Amino acid sequence: MNLAYSVYALVNHLQTSKQISPNASPYQNEDVLPLPPSRRTWSKKFFIFVWLSTAISTGEWSNASTALAIGLTVGQAIAGVQFCLKSLCLALVISGYGGAKWHIPFAVINRTGWGIRGSWFVLLNRIVLSCCGYGVQGWYGGQMVKIMIGAIWPSFYTMKNTFATGTAMKTNEFISFVIFWMISLPLFLLKPEQYRIPAIFISVIVIIATFAVFIWMVAKQGDIGPLWDNPQEVYGVERLTGSSLSWAMMRMITSVIGGWAGSILFQSDFSRYAITPGDQIWGQVFIIPVSLLISNIMGIVATSCARGIYPEEPLLWKLYDLLQAIQTHGGNGVRAAVFFAGFAFFLSQLCVNVVAFGVVGGMDLAALLPRFINIRRGSFIIAIIGICINPWKILNTANSFIAALSGFATFLGPLTGIMLTEYYVIRRHQIKLSYLFIPDPSSDYWFWHGLNWRAPIAWVLGVWPSMPGFCASITPTAVQVNIIWTHIYYMSWFLGIFISGAVWVLLNSLWPPPGLREIDDKDVFGTFGLVDSDDSANMISRNLDNEKDLEDKK
């Protein structure tokens, strides 16, 4: 009897020790619950610093390469980018307002629409994207490590390769990637509310480096280079006109915004840390389009100048290729400058990787398994899976996985449409916070066994029109479709939002869900304090005052 009891106690202890905390349950822990005022530290200025430290990066620098490669002029590419950035800024701010108002993450907000269990489907979409994004962006970061090491020891560039030909990477690249991966891990020990000082430092360094590279390239070339005036000649493509030009512009716009589709979806993960709801709006509405536009324009000009300065080199769209070419042709005199630039963009990639993929993926995993995973543990899991996906093969070999990643917005657009119309049209900004964490039929968000049947229908109807074009883009030799389906695919993100959003409004109008426009009578989680000045806090305060008056009368 004593032995059996001892074994039971040991097993129970092991299970308990693996839990995040004694208060964690299958549907909540401290990282999933609404944030108290003490953990909300992101001000307007902080949102600006975060965006500056992540927007000017390797990925954004080379955004216009796809546009010019399909036949657009530089002016057309910039015009398309401007439209993208305005739409992107609007979508980011709108998507993040619910999190800023109620201080809950994207994973919990989606419980109102999909149901407490149904929201797991949305989480799985985001987790897959976080794992892939972490690996790919980590590889970019590793390339910047290679630049820094090469600037100190130039022989590192020509280090003997010990990998087989089909490995899709070289030994020096793998060493650099592992170094970047190892440096990233300690940053997960910080909580998101502690990112203030690193974000300020990185934003200042990367801005200085970006303008230094840009000014040096223009001064060295003496003008803005051959790519600016006639990209079609450089790429060997014909100038587009008429409907071909229109659909190419549409393709570019969807491609750029689609690359940000995941970020649009999870904005509440960070806006929830805003001191007041307005901070995430005014801290992003100007800096997002400005910083991203500057990054894109500088990328075009610097690449164009590089074409004139180093005509024997291929087009140097990627920052790490550009920096290596500068050192190769500039000799020892530029090594210090190359190291500084590599260090700055290395820091930017750290910020992108840790914040936009590691922490976000960690939050999603924390909501998926809140008893055993918090943001920190989840981030480490994302980092490990990020290596397992072999990002070097994704980026350095011609395969359909790259097309699948770029077309993932086909699935995220409908999710965004459901989430936004649910919050703004159906719920009218009102959420009953306590019911989001009650896993039984007494919750208005439980629906049918935790799943809202309306959500899968709206999502499927938003996805299916783009599927033929999506399949053709992944396997163009095996699947060939009519040009109409291809054009529909070029509009996939916008179309998905519109169709799923419209269907969502229709279904909820015909079959209204319970608890519409209701909020808690009490501040159950201690979420709202003096720092809150929005309608939700005022409404709860009024409810508490009314309750107190009734008690006094009694």
C-alpha positions as CSV (number, residue, x, y, z in Angstrom):
1,M,0.0,0.0,0.0
2,N,2.8,2.4,1.0
3,L,4.7,1.5,-2.2
4,A,1.7,2.1,-4.4
5,Y,1.0,5.4,-2.7
6,S,4.7,6.5,-3.1
7,V,4.6,5.6,-6.9
8,Y,1.3,7.6,-7.2
9,A,2.8,10.6,-5.4
10,L,5.9,10.5,-7.5
11,V,4.0,10.4,-10.8
12,N,1.7,13.2,-9.6
13,H,4.8,15.2,-8.6
14,L,6.4,14.7,-12.1
15,Q,3.2,15.8,-13.8
16,T,2.8,18.8,-11.6
17,S,6.4,19.8,-12.0
18,K,6.0,20.0,-15.7
19,Q,3.1,22.4,-15.4
20,I,3.7,26.1,-15.8
21,S,2.2,26.9,-12.4
22,P,-0.3,25.3,-10.0
23,N,-3.0,27.7,-11.4
24,A,-2.5,26.7,-15.0
25,S,-5.3,24.8,-16.7
26,P,-6.0,23.3,-20.2
27,Y,-7.3,26.7,-21.3
28,Q,-5.4,29.3,-19.4
29,N,-2.1,30.4,-17.8
30,E,-0.7,33.8,-16.9
31,D,0.6,34.4,-20.5
32,V,-2.9,33.7,-22.0
33,L,-5.0,35.5,-19.5
34,P,-5.8,39.2,-19.9
35,L,-2.7,41.2,-18.9
36,P,-2.8,43.3,-15.7
37,P,-1.7,46.9,-15.9
38,S,1.8,46.0,-14.4
39,R,2.7,44.0,-17.5
40,R,1.5,46.6,-20.1
41,T,4.6,48.7,-20.8
42,W,4.5,49.4,-24.5
43,S,4.0,53.1,-25.1
44,K,3.6,55.0,-28.4
45,K,7.4,55.5,-28.6
46,F,8.1,51.9,-28.0
47,F,5.9,50.8,-30.9
48,I,7.9,53.1,-33.1
49,F,11.2,51.6,-31.9
50,V,9.9,48.1,-32.4
51,W,8.9,48.8,-36.0
52,L,12.1,50.6,-36.8
53,S,14.1,47.6,-35.5
54,T,12.2,45.1,-37.6
55,A,10.9,46.9,-40.7
56,I,14.4,47.7,-42.1
57,S,15.5,44.1,-42.6
58,T,16.9,41.7,-45.3
59,G,13.5,40.6,-46.3
60,E,12.0,44.2,-46.8
61,W,15.2,45.4,-48.5
62,S,14.7,43.0,-51.4
63,N,10.9,43.2,-51.6
64,A,10.9,45.0,-55.0
65,S,13.0,42.3,-56.7
66,T,9.9,40.3,-57.6
67,A,8.1,43.3,-59.0
68,L,10.9,44.3,-61.3
69,A,11.5,40.7,-62.3
70,I,8.0,40.3,-63.7
71,G,8.3,43.4,-65.9
72,L,7.3,46.4,-63.7
73,T,9.2,49.6,-63.9
74,V,10.7,51.1,-60.7
75,G,7.9,53.8,-60.6
76,Q,5.2,51.2,-61.0
77,A,6.9,49.0,-58.3
78,I,7.1,52.0,-55.8
79,A,3.4,53.0,-56.6
80,G,2.4,49.4,-55.9
81,V,4.5,49.3,-52.7
82,Q,2.8,52.6,-51.5
83,F,-0.6,51.1,-51.9
84,C,0.5,47.9,-50.2
85,L,1.9,49.8,-47.2
86,K,-1.2,52.0,-46.7
87,S,-3.4,48.9,-46.8
88,L,-1.0,47.0,-44.6
89,C,-0.9,49.8,-42.0
90,L,-4.7,50.0,-41.9
91,A,-5.0,46.2,-41.5
92,L,-2.3,46.0,-38.8
93,V,-3.9,48.8,-36.7
94,I,-7.5,47.4,-37.1
95,S,-6.4,43.9,-36.3
96,G,-4.5,45.0,-33.2
97,Y,-7.2,47.1,-31.6
98,G,-9.1,44.2,-30.0
99,G,-5.9,43.1,-28.2
100,A,-5.1,46.6,-27.1
101,K,-8.6,47.1,-25.7
102,W,-9.1,43.8,-23.9
103,H,-5.4,42.9,-23.4
104,I,-5.7,39.4,-24.7
105,P,-3.7,37.6,-27.4
106,F,-4.8,36.7,-30.9
107,A,-5.3,33.1,-29.8
108,V,-7.9,34.1,-27.2
109,I,-9.7,36.7,-29.4
110,N,-10.4,34.0,-31.9
111,R,-12.3,32.0,-29.3
112,T,-15.3,34.3,-29.7
113,G,-15.7,33.3,-33.3
114,W,-14.3,29.8,-33.6
115,G,-15.2,28.6,-30.2
116,I,-12.9,27.8,-27.3
117,R,-11.8,24.5,-28.9
118,G,-12.3,25.6,-32.5
119,S,-9.7,28.3,-32.1
120,W,-7.1,25.6,-32.1
121,F,-7.4,25.3,-35.8
122,V,-6.5,29.0,-36.2
123,L,-3.5,28.5,-33.8
124,L,-2.2,25.5,-35.8
125,N,-2.1,27.7,-39.0
126,R,-0.1,30.3,-37.1
127,I,2.3,27.8,-35.5
128,V,3.2,26.2,-38.8
129,L,4.0,29.7,-40.2
130,S,6.0,30.7,-37.2
131,C,8.2,27.5,-37.4
132,C,8.9,28.1,-41.1
133,G,9.4,31.8,-40.7
134,Y,11.8,31.3,-37.8
135,G,13.9,28.9,-39.8
136,V,14.0,31.1,-42.9
137,Q,14.7,34.4,-41.1
138,G,17.3,32.6,-38.9
139,W,19.1,31.6,-42.1
140,Y,19.2,35.3,-43.1
141,G,20.6,36.1,-39.7
142,G,23.2,33.4,-40.1
143,Q,24.3,35.1,-43.4
144,M,24.9,38.3,-41.5
145,V,27.0,36.4,-39.0
146,K,29.0,35.1,-42.0
147,I,29.5,38.7,-43.1
148,M,30.8,39.8,-39.7
149,I,33.2,36.8,-39.4
150,G,34.3,37.4,-43.0
151,A,35.0,41.0,-42.3
152,I,37.4,40.0,-39.4
153,W,38.9,36.9,-41.1
154,P,38.3,37.1,-44.9
155,S,39.5,33.5,-45.3
156,F,36.1,32.5,-43.7
157,Y,34.5,33.3,-47.0
158,T,36.6,30.7,-48.8
159,M,36.6,28.1,-46.0
160,K,36.7,24.5,-47.3
161,N,33.2,23.1,-47.7
162,T,32.8,19.7,-46.0
163,F,29.2,19.1,-47.0
164,A,28.0,17.1,-49.9
165,T,26.9,18.8,-53.1
166,G,23.2,18.1,-52.5
167,T,23.2,19.6,-49.0
168,A,22.3,23.0,-50.3
169,M,24.6,24.8,-48.0
170,K,28.3,25.3,-47.3
171,T,30.2,24.7,-44.1
172,N,30.8,28.4,-43.3
173,E,27.0,29.0,-43.8
174,F,26.1,26.3,-41.4
175,I,28.5,27.5,-38.8
176,S,27.1,31.0,-39.1
177,F,23.5,29.8,-38.9
178,V,24.3,27.8,-35.7
179,I,26.0,30.8,-34.1
180,F,23.0,33.0,-34.9
181,W,20.6,30.3,-33.5
182,M,22.6,30.0,-30.3
183,I,22.7,33.8,-29.8
184,S,18.9,34.0,-30.3
185,L,18.0,31.6,-27.5
186,P,18.9,33.7,-24.4
187,L,16.6,36.5,-25.7
188,F,13.6,34.2,-25.1
189,L,14.3,34.5,-21.4
190,L,13.1,38.1,-21.6
191,K,9.3,38.7,-21.4
192,P,7.8,40.9,-24.2
193,E,7.3,43.8,-21.7
194,Q,11.1,43.8,-21.2
195,Y,12.0,44.5,-24.8
196,R,12.1,48.3,-24.5
197,I,15.9,48.9,-24.2
198,P,16.9,46.3,-26.8
199,A,14.4,47.7,-29.3
200,I,15.6,51.3,-28.9
201,F,19.3,50.3,-29.3
202,I,18.6,48.1,-32.4
203,S,16.5,50.7,-34.1
204,V,19.2,53.4,-33.7
205,I,22.0,51.1,-35.0
206,V,20.1,49.8,-38.0
207,I,18.9,53.2,-39.1
208,I,22.5,54.5,-39.1
209,A,23.7,51.4,-41.0
210,T,21.0,51.6,-43.6
211,F,21.6,55.2,-44.5
212,A,25.4,54.7,-44.5
213,V,25.1,51.8,-47.0
214,F,22.6,53.8,-49.1
215,I,24.7,57.0,-49.2
216,W,27.9,55.1,-49.9
217,M,26.4,53.2,-52.8
218,V,25.0,56.4,-54.4
219,A,28.2,58.3,-53.9
220,K,30.3,55.5,-55.4
221,Q,28.1,55.1,-58.4
222,G,27.5,58.8,-59.0
223,D,23.9,58.3,-59.9
224,I,21.0,55.9,-59.1
225,G,22.3,53.2,-61.5
226,P,21.0,51.4,-64.6
227,L,18.3,49.3,-62.9
228,W,16.3,52.4,-62.1
229,D,15.8,53.6,-65.7
230,N,15.5,50.3,-67.5
231,P,15.0,47.2,-65.3
232,Q,13.5,45.3,-68.3
233,E,16.8,45.3,-70.1
234,V,18.6,44.1,-67.0
235,Y,16.1,41.3,-66.3
236,G,15.6,40.5,-70.0
237,V,11.8,40.9,-69.8
238,E,9.3,42.9,-71.9
239,R,7.7,46.1,-70.6
240,L,4.1,45.3,-69.5
241,T,1.1,47.2,-70.8
242,G,-2.7,47.0,-70.6
243,S,-4.3,44.1,-68.7
244,S,-0.9,42.3,-68.3
245,L,0.3,45.4,-66.4
246,S,-2.8,45.5,-64.2
247,W,-2.6,41.8,-63.2
248,A,1.1,42.1,-62.6
249,M,0.5,45.0,-60.2
250,M,-2.3,43.0,-58.5
251,R,0.1,40.0,-58.2
252,M,2.8,42.2,-56.6
253,I,0.3,43.9,-54.2
254,T,-1.1,40.6,-53.0
255,S,2.4,39.1,-52.8
256,V,3.7,42.0,-50.5
257,I,0.6,42.1,-48.3
258,G,0.5,38.3,-48.3
259,G,4.0,38.2,-46.9
260,W,2.6,40.2,-43.9
261,A,-0.6,38.2,-43.7
262,G,0.6,36.4,-40.6
263,S,1.6,39.6,-38.9
264,I,-1.7,41.1,-39.6
265,L,-3.4,38.1,-38.0
266,F,-1.4,38.2,-34.8
267,Q,-1.2,41.9,-34.1
268,S,-3.1,41.5,-30.8
269,D,-0.2,39.4,-29.4
270,F,1.7,42.7,-29.2
271,S,-1.0,45.4,-29.0
272,R,-2.1,43.7,-25.8
273,Y,1.0,45.1,-24.2
274,A,0.0,48.7,-25.0
275,I,-0.3,51.0,-21.9
276,T,-3.5,52.4,-23.4
277,P,-5.4,51.2,-26.5
278,G,-4.5,54.4,-28.4
279,D,-0.7,53.7,-28.1
280,Q,-0.7,50.9,-30.6
281,I,-2.6,53.2,-33.1
282,W,-0.5,56.3,-32.9
283,G,2.7,54.4,-32.5
284,Q,2.2,52.6,-35.8
285,V,0.0,54.6,-38.1
286,F,2.9,56.8,-39.4
287,I,6.0,54.7,-38.7
288,I,4.9,51.6,-40.5
289,P,4.4,53.0,-44.0
290,V,7.4,55.4,-43.7
291,S,9.9,52.8,-42.5
292,L,8.8,50.1,-44.9
293,L,8.7,52.5,-47.9
294,I,12.2,53.8,-47.1
295,S,13.5,50.2,-46.8
296,N,12.0,49.3,-50.2
297,I,13.2,52.4,-52.0
298,M,16.7,52.1,-50.5
299,G,16.8,48.5,-51.6
300,I,16.0,49.4,-55.2
301,V,18.5,52.2,-55.4
302,A,21.3,50.3,-53.7
303,T,20.8,47.3,-55.9
304,S,20.7,49.6,-59.0
305,C,23.9,51.3,-57.9
306,A,25.6,47.9,-57.3
307,R,24.7,46.9,-60.8
308,G,26.7,49.9,-62.1
309,I,29.6,49.5,-59.7
310,Y,29.9,45.7,-60.0
311,P,28.6,44.8,-63.5
312,E,30.3,41.4,-63.3
313,E,28.2,40.4,-60.2
314,P,24.6,39.1,-60.4
315,L,21.9,41.5,-59.1
316,L,22.7,42.0,-55.4
317,W,19.2,42.3,-54.0
318,K,20.1,40.5,-50.8
319,L,21.9,42.6,-48.2
320,Y,24.4,40.0,-47.3
321,D,25.4,39.4,-50.9
322,L,25.8,43.2,-51.3
323,L,28.0,43.6,-48.2
324,Q,30.2,40.6,-49.3
325,A,30.6,42.2,-52.8
326,I,31.6,45.5,-51.2
327,Q,34.3,43.8,-49.2
328,T,35.5,41.6,-52.1
329,H,36.0,44.6,-54.4
330,G,36.8,47.2,-51.8
331,G,39.7,45.4,-50.1
332,N,40.9,45.8,-46.5
333,G,39.9,49.5,-46.4
334,V,36.1,48.7,-46.1
335,R,36.3,45.7,-43.7
336,A,35.4,47.8,-40.6
337,A,32.4,49.4,-42.4
338,V,31.2,46.0,-43.7
339,F,31.5,44.5,-40.2
340,F,29.4,47.4,-38.7
341,A,26.7,47.1,-41.4
342,G,26.6,43.3,-40.9
343,F,26.3,43.8,-37.2
344,A,23.4,46.2,-37.5
345,F,21.4,44.0,-39.8
346,F,22.3,41.0,-37.7
347,L,20.6,42.8,-34.8
348,S,17.6,43.6,-37.0
349,Q,17.3,39.9,-37.9
350,L,17.5,39.0,-34.2
351,C,14.6,41.3,-33.5
352,V,12.6,39.9,-36.5
353,N,13.3,36.3,-35.5
354,V,12.7,36.6,-31.8
355,V,9.7,39.0,-31.8
356,A,7.8,38.2,-35.0
357,F,8.3,34.4,-35.0
358,G,9.7,33.0,-31.8
359,V,7.6,34.9,-29.3
360,V,4.5,34.9,-31.4
361,G,4.8,31.1,-32.0
362,G,5.4,30.8,-28.2
363,M,2.2,32.6,-27.5
364,D,0.3,30.4,-29.8
365,L,1.7,27.2,-28.2
366,A,1.0,28.7,-24.8
367,A,-2.7,29.0,-25.8
368,L,-2.7,25.5,-27.3
369,L,-1.2,23.8,-24.3
370,P,-1.4,26.3,-21.5
371,R,-0.8,23.8,-18.6
372,F,2.6,22.9,-19.9
373,I,3.8,25.7,-22.2
374,N,4.2,29.4,-21.5
375,I,5.7,31.9,-24.0
376,R,9.3,31.1,-23.0
377,R,8.9,27.3,-23.4
378,G,6.9,27.8,-26.6
379,S,9.6,30.0,-28.1
380,F,12.3,27.4,-27.5
381,I,10.1,24.8,-29.2
382,I,9.6,27.1,-32.2
383,A,13.4,27.6,-32.4
384,I,14.1,23.8,-32.4
385,I,11.5,23.1,-35.1
386,G,12.9,26.1,-37.1
387,I,16.1,24.0,-37.5
388,C,14.3,20.8,-38.3
389,I,12.6,22.3,-41.3
390,N,16.0,22.6,-43.0
391,P,15.7,26.3,-44.0
392,W,18.8,26.1,-46.2
393,K,17.0,23.6,-48.5
394,I,13.9,25.9,-48.6
395,L,16.0,28.9,-49.7
396,N,18.7,27.3,-51.8
397,T,16.9,24.7,-53.9
398,A,14.2,25.0,-56.4
399,N,11.1,23.4,-54.8
400,S,7.4,24.0,-54.4
401,F,7.8,24.7,-50.6
402,I,8.8,28.3,-51.4
403,A,5.7,28.8,-53.5
404,A,3.6,27.3,-50.7
405,L,5.0,29.7,-48.1
406,S,4.4,32.7,-50.4
407,G,0.9,31.6,-51.1
408,F,0.0,30.8,-47.5
409,A,-2.0,34.1,-47.4
410,T,-4.6,32.1,-49.3
411,F,-5.5,30.4,-46.0
412,L,-4.8,33.4,-43.7
413,G,-6.9,35.9,-45.6
414,P,-10.2,34.1,-44.7
415,L,-9.1,33.7,-41.1
416,T,-8.5,37.5,-41.0
417,G,-11.9,38.2,-42.5
418,I,-13.7,36.1,-39.9
419,M,-11.7,37.6,-37.0
420,L,-12.3,41.2,-38.0
421,T,-16.0,41.0,-38.9
422,E,-16.6,39.0,-35.8
423,Y,-15.0,41.7,-33.6
424,Y,-16.2,44.8,-35.3
425,V,-19.5,43.9,-37.0
426,I,-21.0,41.0,-34.9
427,R,-19.6,41.7,-31.4
428,R,-19.3,45.5,-31.9
429,H,-16.1,45.6,-29.8
430,Q,-17.8,43.9,-26.8
431,I,-16.3,40.7,-25.3
432,K,-17.2,38.8,-22.1
433,L,-13.7,38.1,-20.9
434,S,-14.5,35.5,-18.2
435,Y,-16.5,33.4,-20.7
436,L,-13.4,33.0,-22.9
437,F,-11.8,30.7,-20.3
438,I,-14.9,28.6,-19.3
439,P,-14.6,25.3,-21.2
440,D,-18.2,24.1,-20.8
441,P,-21.7,24.9,-22.2
442,S,-22.2,27.7,-19.6
443,S,-19.9,29.9,-21.8
444,D,-21.4,31.8,-24.7
445,Y,-18.2,30.9,-26.6
446,W,-18.6,27.1,-26.2
447,F,-21.1,26.7,-29.0
448,W,-21.1,23.0,-30.0
449,H,-18.6,21.0,-28.0
450,G,-16.3,24.0,-28.1
451,L,-16.6,24.6,-31.9
452,N,-18.7,27.2,-33.7
453,W,-20.0,25.5,-36.8
454,R,-20.3,28.8,-38.7
455,A,-16.5,29.3,-38.8
456,P,-15.4,26.3,-40.9
457,I,-18.1,27.1,-43.4
458,A,-17.0,30.7,-43.8
459,W,-13.4,29.8,-44.0
460,V,-13.8,27.1,-46.6
461,L,-15.9,29.3,-48.8
462,G,-13.2,32.0,-48.6
463,V,-10.4,29.6,-49.5
464,W,-11.8,27.5,-52.3
465,P,-11.8,30.1,-55.1
466,S,-8.1,30.6,-54.8
467,M,-7.2,26.9,-54.5
468,P,-6.9,26.1,-58.2
469,G,-4.4,28.9,-58.7
470,F,-2.6,28.0,-55.5
471,C,-2.1,24.4,-56.6
472,A,-0.9,25.5,-60.0
473,S,1.6,27.9,-58.4
474,I,3.1,25.0,-56.3
475,T,3.2,22.4,-59.0
476,P,3.1,24.2,-62.4
477,T,4.1,21.2,-64.4
478,A,1.5,18.8,-62.8
479,V,-1.4,21.3,-62.5
480,Q,-2.4,23.7,-65.2
481,V,-5.5,25.9,-64.9
482,N,-7.3,28.5,-66.8
483,I,-5.9,32.1,-66.6
484,I,-9.0,33.1,-64.8
485,W,-8.1,30.9,-61.8
486,T,-4.6,32.4,-61.9
487,H,-6.0,35.9,-61.7
488,I,-8.3,34.9,-58.9
489,Y,-5.2,33.6,-57.1
490,Y,-3.5,37.0,-57.6
491,M,-6.3,38.4,-55.5
492,S,-6.4,35.6,-52.9
493,W,-5.8,37.6,-49.7
494,F,-8.3,40.4,-50.5
495,L,-10.8,37.9,-51.9
496,G,-10.5,35.6,-48.9
497,I,-11.1,38.5,-46.4
498,F,-14.2,39.7,-48.4
499,I,-15.8,36.3,-49.0
500,S,-15.3,34.9,-45.5
501,G,-16.2,38.2,-43.9
502,A,-19.4,38.5,-45.9
503,V,-20.4,34.9,-45.2
504,W,-19.6,35.3,-41.5
505,V,-21.9,38.3,-41.3
506,L,-24.7,36.5,-43.2
507,L,-24.5,33.3,-41.0
508,N,-24.5,35.3,-37.8
509,S,-27.4,37.4,-39.0
510,L,-29.5,34.3,-39.8
511,W,-28.4,32.4,-36.7
512,P,-27.3,34.9,-34.0
513,P,-24.8,33.5,-31.5
514,P,-25.5,33.9,-27.7
515,G,-24.2,36.8,-25.6
516,L,-23.9,39.4,-28.4
517,R,-22.5,42.8,-27.2
518,E,-22.3,41.6,-23.6
519,I,-19.4,42.2,-21.2
520,D,-18.5,41.1,-17.7
521,D,-20.2,43.0,-14.8
522,K,-17.0,42.8,-12.9
523,D,-13.3,43.1,-13.7
524,V,-12.8,39.4,-13.1
525,F,-9.1,39.3,-13.9
526,G,-8.0,42.6,-12.6
527,T,-7.3,43.7,-16.2
528,F,-8.5,47.3,-16.2
529,G,-6.8,50.0,-14.1
530,L,-6.2,53.7,-14.1
531,V,-4.1,53.3,-17.3
532,D,-7.2,52.3,-19.3
533,S,-9.2,55.1,-20.7
534,D,-11.2,53.3,-23.4
535,D,-14.9,52.5,-23.5
536,S,-14.5,49.0,-22.1
537,A,-12.8,50.1,-18.9
538,N,-15.4,52.9,-18.4
539,M,-18.3,50.5,-19.0
540,I,-16.9,48.0,-16.4
541,S,-16.3,50.9,-14.0
542,R,-19.9,52.1,-14.4
543,N,-21.1,48.5,-13.8
544,L,-19.1,48.3,-10.6
545,D,-20.4,51.6,-9.4
546,N,-24.0,50.6,-10.1
547,E,-23.5,47.3,-8.2
548,K,-22.0,49.2,-5.3
549,D,-25.0,51.6,-5.3
550,L,-27.4,48.7,-5.2
551,E,-25.5,47.1,-2.2
552,D,-25.6,50.5,-0.4
553,K,-29.4,50.7,-0.9
554,K,-29.9,47.2,0.5
